[in-house]
Amino acid sequence: MEEQLKPISTLATARVDRLIGRALSAGSVLFALEGFANFYAQLPLQNKPIAWVVISILWATTIAYVITFWFGSANYLYLRIHALYAAVIPFLWIFCMRVNPDATGHFYPWLWWAMSTGWLAAALSFKLRWVVLYYLVVNFYTQYLFTTRLGGSHSIGTAILDGLYTLLTNSSVAVIALMLRYAATRSDRANSERIETAILEAQVEAQAKERARLDALVHDSVLTALISAGNASSEEESKAAADLANEAIAKLQTAGTTYEPTASILCSSLFDSIISAAQRLDPAIEIKKTCLTSFTVNGEVATALTEATLQAIQNSNLHAGKKAKRELHLKSTEGNLKIVVKDDGVGFRPNRIPRGRLGIKLSINRRIEAIGGKAHIVSAPRQGATVVLEWSQA
């Protein structure tokens, strides 16, 4: 079992990202209404066709990420597009204005409200160094624009205060969002380590049971040879006893050197180790084991089946709901293995697996396909979920 499970779960991070995205989406509606009110009030001063195009594109980018966070896969692409376009709007302002506003310093371009969601969109979708650059450059140019005739003729002092206010408020919100994501990432890492530990324990237990089985075979060979030698009463029986003794000696000489972690494992030992690991993940899980025959599987197959089974149980722990009950069925027939993990939880649509459910795509489907097996997932909202793993000897 040479390959270990890599930490791939992003469940907590995906949930936090979706939660923040939905909160941002809800705020975007309010900012869009406020921005439109100011846009419409300032429309007589603007080049109407260009102004309508500029704000329409902004709404289009807003609608795109609102839809993806509420109804889609929470794709960050639309957040990046929105953030970049929000940064471009101040540079388009000179094309939007047809008449200079009053020079009293009380006029604020409608982009002041329209850009509000761009700051958090940048913080969520860009790397830190680009976020810092975005905040500094966009904020500096926006405040500079406000000091010009087209931007409302604000004083330098007002521009500085407005700039600091923008940085502090938006940075504070961004820091809170990033701290939540950091905590979620640590939770994901701990979850992955927990699964990996359970898998390692299952592997060690399976190997120990297999080694004990081999040791028992060697012991039986030695005992049989001794009994045959003690009961030998003829030359032929003595020769047969000597042959058995030679075989026993050969087994003793190789028993300590031929066993490797990747060696084949009896399917009943594999099932027992999976059951022990499953009970560590969910002590209340119902187990049903049926071994109609005994055969061995190689280390790669044992690893894949163990990882996929435990990942399915852990996915159920995290997704099915607090009241969900789980069952684990393990069955072996002549050359075939079948493992079923099922729950009566909230369920989901398998054809709409979200971005954060990488455990299903990687640690279940691909792992089983890699060993020539098949994985089936049957689920529907409010109807629980069933994961079926099947593998057959070639």
N, C-alpha and C positions, 0 to 999 in steps of 0.2 A: 504494500500500500504506500507507494512512494510519493504520491502527490497529495498535498494537503489543501484543504479548502481555503481559498483566499477571502479576505473580508470584502464582500461585495454588497452587503445589504445597505440600502439607502432609505429605509422606510421612514425613520424619524426625520431625516433631512427633507425627504419628499413631502411629508406632511406639513412640516414647518414652512417650506417654500410655498406650498399650495395655500396654506393659511394666510401667510403674508401677502401672497399674490391676490387672494380674494379680498383681504382688507384694503389693499391698494386699489383694487378694482372698484370697491364700494366708494372709496374716497374719490376716485377718478370721476364718478358720476356727479358728485357734488361740485368738484372743481370744474367739470365741464359746464355745468349749469351756471356757475358763477362766472366762468370765463366767457360763456356765450352772452350773458347779460352785459358784461363790459364791452365785449366785441360789438354787440348790436348798438350800444350807446355811442361807440366811437366810429361806427360805420360811416357817418357823413364826412368824416375827416380822411377816409381811406380810399385807396384805389380798389373799388369793390370787387371786380373780378379776381384780382390777385389775392386780396384779403380772404375771399371765400375759398379759394383754392388752398391757401396756407392753412386755414383752420380746419378745412375738410380733411386734409391729409392727417392732421393731428388727431382728429376724431377717429379716422380710419385705423391709425396705429393703436389708439386707446381701445377701440372696440375689439381689435384682434387679440390683445392680451387679456381683456376681460373675458372673452369667450373661451380662450384656451385654459384660463385658470378656473373657470366655473364649470365648463362642460368638456374640456379637452384634456390634453396630457401635460398642461402647465409648461409649455414650451418657452424657453427663455429667449428664443430668437425674436419674438415679438416685443419682449421687454427691451432688448437691445436696440431694435429699430425705433421704438418709441423714445428711448433715452437719447439716441443720436439725433432724431428729428427735433426733439425739444431743444437740443443744443444748437440746432441750425436756425430755429425761428428768430432769435435776436438779429442774426445776420440778414434775414429776409425782411426785417422791419422797414428798412429804407424803401423797399419796393411796395410795401403795403400802404404807406402814408401818402396822401395826396395834398393835404393841407396841414401846416404846422399847428400843433395844439397851443393853448395859451401858455405863457411863460411864467406863470405864477408859482410853479413848482408843486402844484397839487395834482397834476395829471399823471396817471400811471397807465402805461400801455397795457392792453388786455393780455399780452403775453406774460405779464407778471403772475397771473393766475393760471394761464394755460400751461406754463412750464412746471407747475408745482409737482406733478407726478413724475417728471423726468428725473428728478434728483434721486428718488428712491429706486426708480427703475434702473438707474446706472449703478447704484450701490449693490443691488441684488444680482445684476447680470454681468458686471465687469470685475476684473481682478483689482486688488486694492490700489496698486499704483495708478491704474487708469481712472479709478474712481476719484482719487485725490486730484489728478490732473483735470478731470472733468469739472469737479467742483470749483477749482481755482480759476481755470480759464473761462468757463461759462459765466460764473458769478462776476468775475472782473469785467468781462465785456458787457454783460447786462447792465451793471451799475454805471459803467462808462456811458452806455447808450442813454441811460436815464438823465445823465447830465447834459446831453445835447439838446438842441432845439426840437428835434423829432421825438425825443424820449420824454419830454416834459420839463426840461430845464431845471432839474433838481440841483441843489447845492452839493458841493463836494462832501460836506459834513453829513448831509442826508444820505448821499450815496454810500458813504462809508458805514453809517449805522444800518442802512438797509442791507448792505452786503454782509455785515457781521450777523445780522438777524437771520438772513438766509442760510449762512453757513452753520450757525449754531443750531437752528431748529431742524434743518434737514439732516445735518450730521448726527444730531442726537437720535433722530428716528432711525437713521441708517445704522448707527452703532447698536441700537437695541435689536434691530432685525438681524444684524450680523452675529451678535452674541447668541441669539436664539438658534441661528444656524450652526454656530460652533458647538453649542450644547447638544444639538441634535446629532451632529457628526460624531461627537464622543459617545452618545448613546448608541449610534449605529456600530461604532467600533467595538463597544462592549458587547453588543448583541452578536456580532460576528465572532468575537473571541469565545463567547459562551458556546456557540454552535461548534466551533472548531475544537474546543475542549471536549465537548460531548462526543464528537467524532473520534478524536484521539483515544478517549477512554474506551469507546466501542471497539476500535481497532486493536488496542492492547488486550482487551478482554477476549476478543475472538482469537487472537494469536496465542494467548495463554491457554485457551481451551484446546486449540489445535495442537499445541505443543504437548499438553497433558495427554491428549489422545495418542499421539505418536509415542510418547514415553510408555504409555500403557501397552501399546503393541510390542515394543521392544521387551518390556518386562514379561509379557506373555510368551514371547519367543524363547527367552532365556529359561523361563520356568518349564516350558514344554520340552526343551532340550534336556534339562536336568532330569525331569521325570522319565523321559525316554531312555536316558543313559542308565538310570537306576533300575529300570525294569527290563533292560535288555538281557535276554537269556540265550541268544544265538548270535552267530557271526553277522548275519544279515541285519538283525535288530541293532547290534552294536554299530554297524556301518551307517544305518539310518540315523541313529542317535548322534553319531559323529558329524554327519551332514547337517543335522539340525543345529548342533553346537557351532559349527562353522558359520552358518547363516546368522545365528544369534550374535556371534562375535563381530561379524561384519556390520550388523545393525548397531551394535554398541559403539563401534569405531566411528560410524558416520552420523549417529544421532545428534551429536553435539555440534556438527559442522555443516550439515546439509540444510538445516532449517533456516529460512530467511523470512523477513517480514512480508515479502511479496509471494510467499508460497501459497498454495491452494488451501482453502479453508472449507471444512465441512459445512453444508448449508444450515444444519441445525445449530452449529456453533455461531454462525453468522446471525441467525435469527435471534438467538439468546442474547448476543451482544447488542443488537439493535433494540431489543425489548428493554434491556437495562438502561441504555442511553435514552430511550424514549420516556421511560418512567422518571428519569432525572429531569427531563424538560417539562413533563406533565405527569405528576404522580397519580392523577385521577384518570388517566387514559385507560380505556378498556382494551384488553389484549386478547386476540384469538390467534393461536398458532396451530397450523396443521402441516405436519411433515409426513407425507405419504411414502416418501422414499428418501434415501440418503445419497447425496453426491457432493462433489466438491466444486467450488468456484475459485478462480484465481484472484489474486490480490486486487487487481484493477477493478474487476467486477464488484468485489466486496466493498471497496472504497466508494465506488459510484453509487451503489445501492444504499449504503449507509448514509452518505452525504445527502442524497436526494430524499430519503425517508425523514431524516432529522430536520432538513430544511422545510419539508412539507408540514411537519408538526409545529415547527417554530412559526411558520407563516400563519398557521391556524391560531396559535397562541396570540399572535399580534393583531390579526385581522378579524377573526370570527366573532369576537365579542366576549365579554366577561362571563356570560352564562352558558357559553357554548360547551358542549361535551364532545370529546374526541374518541375515536376508535382506531385501532391498529390491527389489521388482519395480515398475517403472513402465511403463505401456502406454498408448498413445494410438491411437484409431481415429478414424473420421470423426465429429468433434464429441463424442467421449467420452474421458474420462480415468479411469484406474484405477491406484491405488497400493496396494500390499500390503506390509505390514511383518509379518514372522513370525519366531518363534524356537522353539527346541526346549527351552525352560526348564521351570520348575516348574508353570506354568499357574495358573489360578484359575477360579472360577465367576463368569461375567459377571453373573448375577442376584444375586450377593452381593458387589458391589463395596463395600469398606469406605469409611468416611467420609474417610480420607486420600487416596483415589485420585481426587482432583478433576481430575487431568489427563485422565482418560478421559471424565468427564462433561462438562467444560467445554471444554477445548482440542481435543478430538476430536469427540465427538458433536454438541455445540451449534454449534461452528464450521462443521462441514460442513453441518449442517442449515440454517444461516443463509444459505448460498449456494445452497441448493436441491439439495444433494448428499445422499448416503447414506453412513453409516458402519456397518460390521458388525464385531462382535468375536466371534471363535470361540475358545473356550478351555475347558480342563478340567484339573483337578489332574493334574500329572505328564505332561501331553500338550501342553505348549507353548501358545503364543497366536498368533493371527493377527488383524491389524487390516486391514480392507479399506475403502478410501476410493474412492468413485465420484462422478463429476460429469459431467453432460452439458450441452451447449449447448441453450438453449431453441429 
